[in-house]
Amino acid sequence: MIAPASAAVTAPITAPAAVTGPRARIDLSALAHNLGVARRLAPHSRTCAVVKADAYGHGMVAVARALPGADGLAVARVSEAIGLREAGIAGPLLVLEGAGSREELLAAVRYGIQVAVHREGQVAWVEECAGLDDRAPLGLWVKVDTGMHRLGLDPGSIPDVLARLGACPGARVLGLMTHLANADNPEDPLSEAQCRRLQALGAGRGLALSIANSAGVLAVAGSRTDWVRPGIMLYGASPLSGHSAADLGLRPVMTLVTELIAVQPLRRGDAIGYGGTWSCPEDMPVGVAAVGYGDGYPRQAPTGTPVLVRGRPCPLVGRVSMDMIHLDLRPVPDACPGDPVTLWGEGLPVEDVAGRAGTISYELLCRVTSRVPREQVTA
Ligand SMILES: *Cc1c(COP(=O)(O)O)cnc(C)c1O
């Protein structure tokens, strides 16, 4: 006869109370603090907080709700803006790439979303569609290519484009915008040249101007016009080469944490992980932490990339796996499974990890995968 299942086995299955493994702690008070830094640097500008790409991986709706101090929000795509509206976000919303089709333009009208207009085809859609609802006109930002050569209309075409859009009863041009190509390098004269080109186009037209991204807010005086559009600085990372976020008074918003799940007492010469690319130089403890490229930790991170174990730097060793990394535990020889591990954030700037991995903070933040729960805190 088969023994009856024990009570422990037949008890209803519930998820464990405390989540283990990688979590991204999102510090909403740091977010508000960083918005304050941007506001103080551009005291005469209104602030459009950029929350595209799921708020640089921080969770778009939670971030939008935590930024009541922003005068507006910007995203890249119409679908992102609709997501914010459907979540109940009511303030001004701007789509930086503009509408991708006539249908998207009509959706922008319905949802009360502002769009950038950066090419002739988008101008034509406005002429064809925008008259449909002249009670709630579609807000437009005309995007000018002042030197980045990514998106934007040629400066010479602007007078004609403004005249055509001005003749559309269902649309209203709110301003001229442009984007800085090299503002991360404060020495580059292109940034101020781009600002002068936009100022010259706006002169005498009574239109708002919008130029600055985070690097502009921090380092390009001429870009702090009617509206600024900070993104990365709100999340507490520095866009300027040679200046740390802490130097700029910014606080990290995301701290990516996990735990040690194994500690191996290894021997001199033991090879670590896939390909055995690193071997122990002496008898030593090697830790395994539960995070890998399946969570968005960069596979390119080389041996030596800093990681914190119980707050102490312990270098990554060997190759990054999908779900795990190896750590040299000699700096914390009594470390044991369950000990907290920090990949970046509080105590370890994401820019430092990005630099080791040959990328930028933006990419590491954006590519934290959906497997990693975001936990909002306001400490
Ligand atoms: C992403 C973006 C921003 C924000 O840039 P940061 O460098 O993150 O401050 C501003 N403007 C435009 C047009 C963008 O695409």
The ligand as a Gaussian input file, in Angstrom:
#p B3LYP/6-31G(d) Opt

LIG

0 1
 C       16.969000      59.463000     -24.792000
 C       16.821000      60.888000     -25.144000
 C       17.001000      61.888000     -24.177000
 C       17.564000      61.599000     -22.797000
 O       18.945000      61.362000     -22.929000
 P       19.909000      61.127000     -21.636000
 O       21.261000      61.068000     -22.209000
 O       19.482000      59.822000     -21.070000
 O       19.666000      62.250000     -20.722000
 C       16.699000      63.188000     -24.520000
 N       16.270000      63.500000     -25.774000
 C       16.118000      62.573000     -26.739000
 C       15.667000      62.974000     -28.094000
 C       16.403000      61.243000     -26.463000
 O       16.274000      60.325000     -27.433000

